[in-house]
Amino acid sequence: MIKYYNRITKEYEIEKVAGENYLNWTYSSPVGMSFLELLIKKKLFSKIYGYTCDKPSSIKKIGPFVKDLDIDMQESVDSSFKNFNEFFIRKLKPEARPIDMNSDSLISLGDGRILAYENIDLNKIVQVKGFTYSLKELTGESDISNKYKDGTCLILRLCPTDYHRFHFVDSGVCEKNNRISGDYYSVNPIALKKIPELYCRNKREWSLFHSENFGDILYVEVGATCVGTIVQTYLTNVAVKKGSEKGYFKFGGSTVIMFFESGKVKIDKDIMSQSNLGFETKVKMGEKIGIKI
């Protein structure tokens, strides 16, 4: 059972987890863990699953998925899809995700559940209670990592039920994308409590975004089980507007981790309070989550 904080209702809610029984079995039983290491975490498994989601026959999965997980299809730009992956990466109507355009407002880069950490130790960034990782291990770059000493870290976890496109939190220019190969563990909290340094072991991509109002922001997109593809849709070193699309994940739960330099942002009190208690806060793309310092 995964509990998160709804900042609108100011109450805790229980997450509807796609394939919860499968996740619990995989990450909690000896047989499941063996199967995980032998097959599930491998690229081939996710590649094959992704291929099946691209086939026209995968359309039959859409209806039950929408019904079981209460997905609001009124928000979608399109209503007909050629396959499941086309449905999964659907675009939303602009009015479904209004963007706070105040230049001092830091917005959420996407839909999901967010954790925030301030004054981070570059060698002990929190994954979950008891598990940490270093920023250098995450990116493989010590020079980039050192910029974020005592800075702020945001972790946005996208569930399979969420809108799966991610966006720029400010106007600015983004450098080239850097790819790091790795495994395909789930990024669900069930897995995060079992696999040390999971973010540093999974396939991931990172890029440096020079924002107009929040300094240099490090974006790290982390793949997961059945996320065979992370697609970057932005153009390198071309100016973008706040809220512009950066990219999207194909099927599966995924994570985007952001790092801000020290003294650049102040995260909203409710998000920080819940993060300190160990609870994620549910957010939507475009909503305010912090302010410029």
FISETOR-680752 format. One record per residue (C-alpha): residue number from 1; x, y, z. Coordinates in steps of 0.5 Angstrom, whole numbers, plus 500, padded with zeros to 3 digits. Layout:
   pos     x     y     z
   NUM     X     Y     Z
...
//
This chain:
   pos     x     y     z
     1   500   500   500
     2   503   507   498
     3   500   513   501
     4   501   520   498
     5   499   527   500
     6   494   531   496
     7   495   538   497
     8   488   540   494
     9   484   536   499
    10   490   536   504
    11   489   529   506
    12   493   522   505
    13   490   518   499
    14   492   511   497
    15   495   510   490
    16   492   505   485
    17   498   501   483
    18   498   498   476
    19   500   491   477
    20   501   492   485
    21   501   484   486
    22   506   483   481
    23   511   488   484
    24   510   485   491
    25   511   478   488
    26   517   481   484
    27   521   485   489
    28   519   481   496
    29   519   474   494
    30   526   470   493
    31   523   467   486
    32   521   474   484
    33   528   477   486
    34   531   471   482
    35   526   472   476
    36   528   480   477
    37   535   479   476
    38   535   474   471
    39   530   477   466
    40   526   483   468
    41   531   488   469
    42   534   486   463
    43   533   491   456
    44   531   485   452
    45   525   484   457
    46   523   492   456
    47   524   492   449
    48   520   486   448
    49   514   489   452
    50   515   496   448
    51   514   492   442
    52   508   489   444
    53   505   496   446
    54   506   498   439
    55   502   493   435
    56   495   495   433
    57   493   489   437
    58   495   493   444
    59   489   497   443
    60   484   492   447
    61   488   494   453
    62   486   501   453
    63   479   501   455
    64   481   496   461
    65   487   501   463
    66   482   507   463
    67   477   504   467
    68   481   500   472
    69   485   506   474
    70   480   512   473
    71   484   516   468
    72   480   522   465
    73   480   522   458
    74   476   528   457
    75   483   532   458
    76   486   528   452
    77   487   532   445
    78   486   525   442
    79   480   520   443
    80   483   515   438
    81   489   511   438
    82   493   506   433
    83   496   502   439
    84   497   502   447
    85   503   506   447
    86   500   512   442
    87   495   512   448
    88   500   512   453
    89   504   518   451
    90   497   522   449
    91   498   530   449
    92   493   534   454
    93   489   540   452
    94   492   546   454
    95   486   548   459
    96   487   541   463
    97   494   543   465
    98   494   551   466
    99   501   554   467
   100   503   559   473
   101   507   564   468
   102   509   568   474
   103   517   569   473
   104   518   568   480
   105   514   561   481
   106   517   554   480
   107   512   550   477
   108   512   542   476
   109   515   539   470
   110   510   534   470
   111   504   530   473
   112   506   525   479
   113   508   525   486
   114   514   529   488
   115   519   529   494
   116   524   535   495
   117   530   535   499
   118   534   542   501
   119   541   543   503
   120   543   536   500
   121   550   532   501
   122   552   530   494
   123   555   524   497
   124   548   522   500
   125   542   524   496
   126   536   520   499
   127   533   515   495
   128   528   512   501
   129   530   512   508
   130   536   508   509
   131   538   508   502
   132   542   514   499
   133   547   515   492
   134   552   520   490
   135   550   525   484
   136   557   523   481
   137   555   516   481
   138   548   518   478
   139   551   523   472
   140   558   520   472
   141   561   527   471
   142   564   530   478
   143   564   537   475
   144   557   538   474
   145   555   535   480
   146   559   539   484
   147   555   545   482
   148   549   543   486
   149   553   542   493
   150   548   544   499
   151   543   545   493
   152   536   543   492
   153   533   536   489
   154   526   534   487
   155   524   527   485
   156   518   527   481
   157   515   520   480
   158   511   518   474
   159   506   512   475
   160   503   509   469
   161   497   512   471
   162   500   519   470
   163   501   524   464
   164   507   522   461
   165   510   528   458
   166   515   532   462
   167   516   540   461
   168   521   545   462
   169   520   549   469
   170   522   556   466
   171   524   559   460
   172   532   558   458
   173   536   554   453
   174   538   546   454
   175   544   543   453
   176   545   536   449
   177   542   530   452
   178   547   525   455
   179   545   518   455
   180   547   512   460
   181   546   505   459
   182   543   501   465
   183   538   496   468
   184   530   497   468
   185   528   496   475
   186   521   499   477
   187   522   506   480
   188   516   504   485
   189   517   505   492
   190   516   498   493
   191   523   497   489
   192   526   503   492
   193   526   500   498
   194   529   493   496
   195   535   496   491
   196   540   500   493
   197   542   506   489
   198   537   504   484
   199   537   511   480
   200   544   510   479
   201   543   503   476
   202   538   504   471
   203   538   507   464
   204   538   514   465
   205   539   521   461
   206   541   528   463
   207   542   535   461
   208   544   542   463
   209   538   547   463
   210   540   554   463
   211   534   557   466
   212   532   565   466
   213   530   565   473
   214   533   559   477
   215   540   558   475
   216   543   552   472
   217   538   546   473
   218   540   539   472
   219   535   534   469
   220   536   527   470
   221   530   522   467
   222   531   515   469
   223   528   509   465
   224   524   503   469
   225   521   496   467
   226   518   496   461
   227   520   504   459
   228   524   502   453
   229   524   509   450
   230   526   516   453
   231   524   521   448
   232   527   528   448
   233   523   532   444
   234   527   539   445
   235   532   542   440
   236   539   543   443
   237   541   550   445
   238   535   553   442
   239   531   558   447
   240   525   555   450
   241   519   558   453
   242   516   556   460
   243   512   550   460
   244   515   547   453
   245   515   540   452
   246   522   537   454
   247   520   530   452
   248   516   523   454
   249   517   516   457
   250   513   510   453
   251   510   505   457
   252   511   504   465
   253   512   508   471
   254   518   513   471
   255   522   518   474
   256   525   525   473
   257   530   528   478
   258   532   535   478
   259   538   539   482
   260   538   546   483
   261   544   550   485
   262   544   553   492
   263   540   559   494
   264   536   559   487
   265   529   556   490
   266   525   555   496
   267   520   549   495
   268   513   550   498
   269   512   549   505
   270   507   543   504
   271   511   539   500
   272   517   540   504
   273   513   538   510
   274   511   532   507
   275   518   530   504
   276   521   531   511
   277   515   526   514
   278   517   521   508
   279   511   522   504
   280   510   524   497
   281   506   530   494
   282   501   529   488
   283   502   535   483
   284   500   536   476
   285   504   539   470
   286   504   547   471
   287   502   548   478
   288   507   552   483
   289   511   548   487
   290   516   553   489
   291   519   560   489
   292   525   564   486
   293   530   566   492
//
